[in-house]
C-alpha cells in the first residue's frame, strides 16, 4: 500500500499582502479539490513565514495533480501575493489522530 504524501509549500509574505493570501486560500477551498487531496491547511508563523500543508492519498495522486494543465494552486497562491515559494515533499511514515 502506498503511503500518504505531505507537501509543504512555504514563503515569506509581505505583511500588507497577508489578508490577500488568506482570502485567496479561502477562495481555493470553495473550488473543486484535486482528486486524492485529503486535507490542506494554511499556516502562519513568525516573521511573515506562511505555509500550505497538503496531505495526499499517495504519490500517484500528487503526480496526477502535477501533470494537470493548470499550475499547482499553492505555489501560484504565494506568487499571486508577491512571494517566492519553496516546496518540500514528505512521505508520511507514521500518523495518528484523536478519536
ZAMI-233866 format. One record per residue: residue in one letter; x negated, y negated, z negated of N, C-alpha, C, O in turn. Coordinates in nm, 2 decimals. Atoms other than C-alpha are relative to their C-alpha. Layout:
N
[titor A; [X; Y; Z]; [X; Y; Z]; [X; Y; Z]; [X; Y; Z]];
...
//
This chain:
99
[titor X; [-0.08; 0.12; 0.00]; [0.00; 0.00; 0.00]; [-0.09; -0.13; 0.00]; [-0.19; -0.13; -0.07]];
[titor X; [0.08; 0.13; -0.01]; [-0.13; -0.35; 0.09]; [0.03; -0.08; -0.13]; [0.13; -0.08; -0.19]];
[titor X; [-0.01; 0.09; 0.12]; [-0.20; -0.59; -0.20]; [0.06; -0.13; 0.05]; [0.05; -0.17; 0.16]];
[titor X; [-0.05; 0.14; -0.02]; [-0.03; -0.93; -0.23]; [-0.13; -0.08; 0.03]; [-0.24; -0.05; -0.01]];
[titor X; [0.11; 0.10; -0.03]; [-0.24; -1.22; -0.10]; [0.04; -0.13; -0.05]; [0.16; -0.17; -0.03]];
[titor X; [-0.03; 0.14; 0.05]; [-0.26; -1.56; -0.26]; [-0.09; -0.10; 0.08]; [-0.21; -0.08; 0.09]];
[titor X; [0.08; 0.10; -0.07]; [-0.36; -1.86; -0.05]; [0.01; -0.13; -0.09]; [0.11; -0.15; -0.16]];
[titor X; [0.01; 0.12; 0.08]; [-0.47; -2.18; -0.23]; [-0.06; -0.11; 0.10]; [-0.17; -0.10; 0.14]];
[titor X; [0.04; 0.12; -0.09]; [-0.49; -2.50; -0.02]; [0.00; -0.12; -0.10]; [0.10; -0.15; -0.17]];
[titor X; [0.01; 0.10; 0.10]; [-0.62; -2.79; -0.22]; [-0.07; -0.13; 0.07]; [-0.13; -0.12; 0.17]];
[titor X; [0.06; 0.13; -0.05]; [-0.72; -3.16; -0.16]; [0.02; -0.10; -0.11]; [0.10; -0.09; -0.20]];
[titor X; [-0.01; 0.12; 0.08]; [-0.77; -3.49; -0.34]; [0.09; -0.09; 0.08]; [0.06; -0.13; 0.19]];
[titor X; [-0.10; 0.09; -0.07]; [-0.47; -3.71; -0.26]; [-0.01; -0.14; -0.06]; [-0.01; -0.15; -0.18]];
[titor X; [0.00; 0.13; 0.06]; [-0.48; -4.08; -0.29]; [0.13; -0.03; -0.08]; [0.24; 0.02; -0.05]];
[titor X; [-0.11; 0.02; 0.10]; [-0.26; -4.20; -0.58]; [0.12; -0.06; 0.07]; [0.23; -0.02; 0.03]];
[titor X; [-0.11; 0.07; -0.06]; [-0.05; -4.42; -0.36]; [0.08; 0.09; 0.10]; [0.18; 0.05; 0.16]];
[titor X; [-0.06; -0.10; -0.09]; [0.04; -4.11; -0.14]; [0.06; 0.12; -0.07]; [0.12; 0.21; -0.01]];
[titor X; [-0.05; -0.12; 0.07]; [0.13; -3.86; -0.42]; [0.15; 0.02; 0.01]; [0.19; 0.13; 0.03]];
[titor X; [-0.15; -0.01; -0.01]; [0.51; -3.94; -0.41]; [0.03; 0.05; 0.14]; [0.13; 0.13; 0.16]];
[titor X; [-0.02; -0.05; -0.14]; [0.49; -3.88; -0.03]; [-0.03; 0.15; 0.01]; [0.05; 0.22; 0.08]];
[titor X; [0.04; -0.14; 0.00]; [0.32; -3.54; -0.09]; [0.12; 0.08; -0.06]; [0.16; 0.18; 0.00]];
[titor X; [-0.11; -0.07; 0.07]; [0.59; -3.43; -0.34]; [0.12; 0.00; 0.09]; [0.19; 0.11; 0.10]];
[titor X; [-0.12; 0.00; -0.08]; [0.87; -3.54; -0.11]; [-0.01; 0.09; 0.13]; [0.08; 0.16; 0.16]];
[titor X; [0.02; -0.09; -0.11]; [0.72; -3.36; 0.19]; [0.00; 0.14; -0.03]; [0.06; 0.23; 0.04]];
[titor X; [0.00; -0.14; 0.05]; [0.67; -3.04; -0.01]; [0.15; 0.04; -0.02]; [0.19; 0.15; 0.02]];
[titor X; [-0.14; -0.03; 0.02]; [1.03; -3.06; -0.12]; [0.08; 0.02; 0.13]; [0.17; 0.11; 0.14]];
[titor X; [-0.06; -0.02; -0.13]; [1.14; -3.10; 0.24]; [-0.03; 0.13; 0.06]; [0.06; 0.20; 0.12]];
[titor X; [0.04; -0.13; -0.05]; [0.94; -2.79; 0.33]; [0.09; 0.11; -0.06]; [0.12; 0.21; 0.01]];
[titor X; [-0.07; -0.11; 0.07]; [1.13; -2.59; 0.07]; [0.15; 0.01; 0.05]; [0.21; 0.11; 0.03]];
[titor X; [-0.13; -0.01; -0.06]; [1.46; -2.67; 0.25]; [0.00; 0.05; 0.14]; [0.11; 0.06; 0.20]];
[titor X; [0.01; -0.06; -0.14]; [1.34; -2.52; 0.58]; [-0.02; 0.15; -0.02]; [-0.06; 0.19; -0.13]];
[titor X; [0.02; -0.15; 0.01]; [1.33; -2.15; 0.65]; [-0.15; 0.03; -0.03]; [-0.24; -0.03; 0.04]];
[titor X; [0.14; -0.04; 0.03]; [1.02; -2.00; 0.49]; [-0.05; 0.11; 0.09]; [0.03; 0.19; 0.14]];
[titor X; [0.05; -0.11; -0.09]; [0.79; -1.77; 0.69]; [0.03; 0.14; -0.06]; [0.03; 0.15; -0.19]];
[titor X; [-0.02; -0.14; 0.04]; [0.86; -1.40; 0.67]; [-0.12; 0.04; -0.08]; [-0.24; 0.03; -0.04]];
[titor X; [0.10; -0.05; 0.08]; [0.66; -1.25; 0.39]; [-0.06; -0.09; -0.10]; [-0.14; -0.05; -0.19]];
[titor X; [0.04; 0.09; 0.11]; [0.61; -1.56; 0.18]; [0.09; 0.02; -0.12]; [0.22; 0.01; -0.11]];
[titor X; [-0.08; -0.03; 0.11]; [0.72; -1.46; -0.16]; [0.02; -0.11; -0.10]; [0.13; -0.12; -0.16]];
[titor X; [0.00; 0.11; 0.09]; [0.65; -1.77; -0.36]; [-0.10; -0.11; 0.04]; [-0.20; -0.08; 0.09]];
[titor X; [0.09; 0.11; -0.02]; [0.50; -2.11; -0.32]; [0.02; -0.11; -0.10]; [0.14; -0.13; -0.14]];
[titor X; [-0.01; 0.11; 0.10]; [0.43; -2.40; -0.56]; [-0.10; -0.11; 0.03]; [-0.21; -0.08; 0.08]];
[titor X; [0.09; 0.12; -0.01]; [0.28; -2.75; -0.56]; [-0.05; -0.03; -0.14]; [0.04; -0.04; -0.23]];
[titor X; [0.05; 0.03; 0.13]; [0.05; -2.82; -0.85]; [-0.09; -0.13; 0.00]; [-0.16; -0.15; 0.10]];
[titor X; [0.07; 0.12; 0.02]; [-0.10; -3.14; -0.97]; [-0.11; 0.02; -0.11]; [-0.07; 0.07; -0.22]];
[titor X; [0.11; -0.01; 0.10]; [-0.44; -3.15; -1.15]; [-0.05; -0.14; -0.03]; [0.01; -0.24; 0.00]];
[titor X; [0.07; 0.13; 0.04]; [-0.67; -3.42; -1.29]; [-0.06; -0.07; 0.12]; [-0.10; 0.00; 0.22]];
[titor X; [0.08; 0.08; -0.10]; [-0.82; -3.70; -1.08]; [0.05; 0.02; 0.14]; [-0.03; 0.02; 0.23]];
[titor X; [-0.06; 0.00; -0.14]; [-0.58; -3.67; -0.78]; [-0.02; 0.14; 0.07]; [0.01; 0.15; 0.19]];
[titor X; [0.01; -0.13; -0.06]; [-0.65; -3.30; -0.72]; [0.13; 0.07; 0.00]; [0.20; 0.09; -0.10]];
[titor X; [-0.12; -0.07; -0.02]; [-0.35; -3.12; -0.58]; [-0.02; 0.13; 0.07]; [-0.13; 0.15; 0.14]];
[titor X; [0.02; -0.13; -0.07]; [-0.30; -2.76; -0.46]; [0.14; 0.06; 0.03]; [0.24; 0.04; -0.05]];
[titor X; [-0.11; -0.08; -0.03]; [-0.04; -2.55; -0.29]; [-0.04; 0.15; -0.01]; [-0.13; 0.19; 0.06]];
[titor X; [0.03; -0.15; 0.02]; [-0.05; -2.18; -0.41]; [0.12; 0.07; 0.06]; [0.23; 0.05; 0.03]];
[titor X; [-0.10; -0.07; -0.06]; [0.14; -1.94; -0.20]; [-0.03; 0.15; -0.01]; [-0.14; 0.20; 0.02]];
[titor X; [0.01; -0.14; 0.01]; [0.20; -1.57; -0.26]; [0.06; 0.07; 0.11]; [0.18; 0.05; 0.14]];
[titor X; [-0.05; -0.06; -0.12]; [0.23; -1.35; 0.04]; [0.02; 0.15; -0.03]; [-0.06; 0.21; -0.11]];
[titor X; [-0.03; -0.15; 0.02]; [0.37; -0.99; 0.06]; [-0.12; 0.08; 0.03]; [-0.15; 0.18; -0.04]];
[titor X; [0.12; -0.07; -0.04]; [0.05; -0.87; 0.23]; [-0.08; -0.08; 0.10]; [-0.03; -0.19; 0.15]];
[titor X; [0.08; 0.07; -0.09]; [-0.23; -0.97; 0.46]; [0.06; -0.01; 0.14]; [0.05; -0.11; 0.21]];
[titor X; [-0.07; 0.00; -0.13]; [-0.02; -0.88; 0.77]; [0.09; -0.12; 0.01]; [0.10; -0.19; 0.11]];
[titor X; [-0.09; 0.11; 0.00]; [0.24; -1.14; 0.67]; [-0.07; -0.13; 0.01]; [-0.03; -0.22; 0.08]];
[titor X; [0.08; 0.12; -0.01]; [-0.02; -1.41; 0.62]; [-0.06; -0.01; 0.14]; [-0.05; -0.12; 0.20]];
[titor X; [0.06; 0.01; -0.14]; [-0.19; -1.33; 0.96]; [0.11; -0.03; 0.10]; [0.09; -0.10; 0.20]];
[titor X; [-0.11; 0.03; -0.09]; [0.15; -1.33; 1.13]; [0.04; -0.15; 0.00]; [0.06; -0.21; 0.10]];
[titor X; [-0.03; 0.14; 0.01]; [0.22; -1.68; 1.00]; [-0.11; -0.08; 0.06]; [-0.08; -0.18; 0.13]];
[titor X; [0.12; 0.07; -0.06]; [-0.13; -1.80; 1.10]; [0.00; 0.01; 0.16]; [-0.04; -0.08; 0.22]];
[titor X; [0.00; -0.02; -0.15]; [-0.07; -1.66; 1.46]; [0.12; -0.07; 0.06]; [0.12; -0.08; 0.18]];
[titor X; [-0.11; 0.07; -0.06]; [0.25; -1.85; 1.50]; [-0.04; -0.13; 0.07]; [-0.15; -0.18; 0.04]];
[titor X; [0.04; 0.12; -0.07]; [0.25; -2.15; 1.73]; [-0.01; -0.13; -0.08]; [-0.08; -0.22; -0.05]];
[titor X; [0.01; 0.11; 0.09]; [0.32; -2.40; 1.45]; [-0.12; 0.00; -0.09]; [-0.16; 0.11; -0.13]];
[titor X; [0.12; 0.00; 0.09]; [0.03; -2.52; 1.24]; [0.05; 0.04; -0.14]; [0.16; 0.01; -0.17]];
[titor X; [-0.04; -0.03; 0.13]; [0.04; -2.38; 0.89]; [0.04; -0.12; -0.08]; [-0.02; -0.23; -0.07]];
[titor X; [-0.07; 0.11; 0.06]; [0.26; -2.60; 0.67]; [-0.09; -0.07; -0.11]; [-0.10; -0.19; -0.11]];
[titor X; [0.07; 0.06; 0.12]; [0.04; -2.65; 0.36]; [-0.12; -0.09; 0.05]; [-0.13; -0.21; 0.00]];
[titor X; [0.10; 0.09; -0.05]; [-0.27; -2.79; 0.54]; [0.05; -0.12; 0.07]; [0.00; -0.24; 0.05]];
[titor X; [-0.06; 0.11; -0.07]; [-0.05; -3.01; 0.76]; [0.06; -0.10; -0.10]; [0.06; -0.22; -0.08]];
[titor X; [-0.06; 0.09; 0.11]; [0.12; -3.14; 0.44]; [-0.10; -0.09; -0.05]; [-0.08; -0.21; -0.07]];
[titor X; [0.11; 0.08; 0.05]; [-0.21; -3.26; 0.30]; [-0.05; -0.10; 0.10]; [-0.07; -0.22; 0.07]];
[titor X; [0.05; 0.09; -0.10]; [-0.33; -3.41; 0.63]; [0.10; -0.11; 0.02]; [0.06; -0.22; 0.05]];
[titor X; [-0.10; 0.11; -0.02]; [0.00; -3.60; 0.65]; [0.00; -0.11; -0.10]; [0.05; -0.22; -0.08]];
[titor X; [0.02; 0.10; 0.10]; [-0.09; -3.79; 0.34]; [-0.14; -0.05; -0.01]; [-0.18; -0.11; -0.11]];
[titor X; [0.13; 0.05; 0.00]; [-0.44; -3.86; 0.44]; [-0.11; 0.07; -0.08]; [-0.21; 0.02; -0.11]];
[titor X; [0.09; -0.08; 0.08]; [-0.61; -3.58; 0.25]; [-0.06; 0.11; 0.09]; [0.01; 0.16; 0.18]];
[titor X; [0.07; -0.11; -0.07]; [-0.86; -3.32; 0.38]; [0.01; 0.13; -0.08]; [-0.06; 0.14; -0.18]];
[titor X; [-0.02; -0.12; 0.08]; [-0.75; -2.98; 0.26]; [-0.11; 0.11; 0.02]; [-0.18; 0.11; 0.12]];
[titor X; [0.08; -0.12; 0.00]; [-0.96; -2.67; 0.18]; [0.08; 0.12; -0.02]; [0.18; 0.11; -0.10]];
[titor X; [-0.08; -0.12; 0.01]; [-0.84; -2.32; 0.20]; [-0.08; 0.11; -0.07]; [-0.20; 0.13; -0.04]];
[titor X; [0.06; -0.12; 0.06]; [-0.92; -2.02; -0.02]; [0.11; 0.11; 0.01]; [0.23; 0.09; -0.01]];
[titor X; [-0.09; -0.11; 0.00]; [-0.76; -1.67; 0.02]; [-0.05; 0.11; -0.10]; [-0.17; 0.14; -0.10]];
[titor X; [0.03; -0.09; 0.10]; [-0.75; -1.42; -0.26]; [0.09; 0.12; 0.01]; [0.21; 0.11; 0.04]];
[titor X; [-0.08; -0.13; 0.02]; [-0.64; -1.05; -0.29]; [0.04; 0.00; -0.14]; [-0.04; -0.01; -0.23]];
[titor X; [-0.05; -0.01; 0.14]; [-0.42; -1.01; -0.59]; [-0.03; 0.15; -0.04]; [0.02; 0.24; 0.02]];
[titor X; [0.04; -0.13; 0.04]; [-0.57; -0.71; -0.77]; [0.07; 0.05; -0.12]; [0.07; 0.17; -0.15]];
[titor X; [-0.09; -0.04; 0.11]; [-0.35; -0.71; -1.08]; [0.09; -0.12; -0.03]; [0.05; -0.24; -0.01]];
[titor X; [-0.10; 0.10; 0.03]; [-0.04; -0.90; -1.18]; [0.10; 0.04; -0.11]; [0.11; 0.16; -0.13]];
[titor X; [-0.10; -0.03; 0.10]; [0.22; -0.92; -1.45]; [0.10; -0.12; 0.00]; [0.07; -0.22; 0.05]];
[titor X; [-0.11; 0.10; 0.01]; [0.54; -1.11; -1.52]; [0.08; 0.02; -0.13]; [0.09; 0.13; -0.18]];
[titor X; [-0.09; -0.02; 0.11]; [0.76; -1.18; -1.82]; [0.13; 0.06; 0.04]; [0.18; 0.04; 0.15]];
[titor X; [-0.12; -0.07; -0.03]; [1.06; -0.96; -1.83]; [0.12; -0.06; -0.07]; [0.23; -0.02; -0.06]];
//
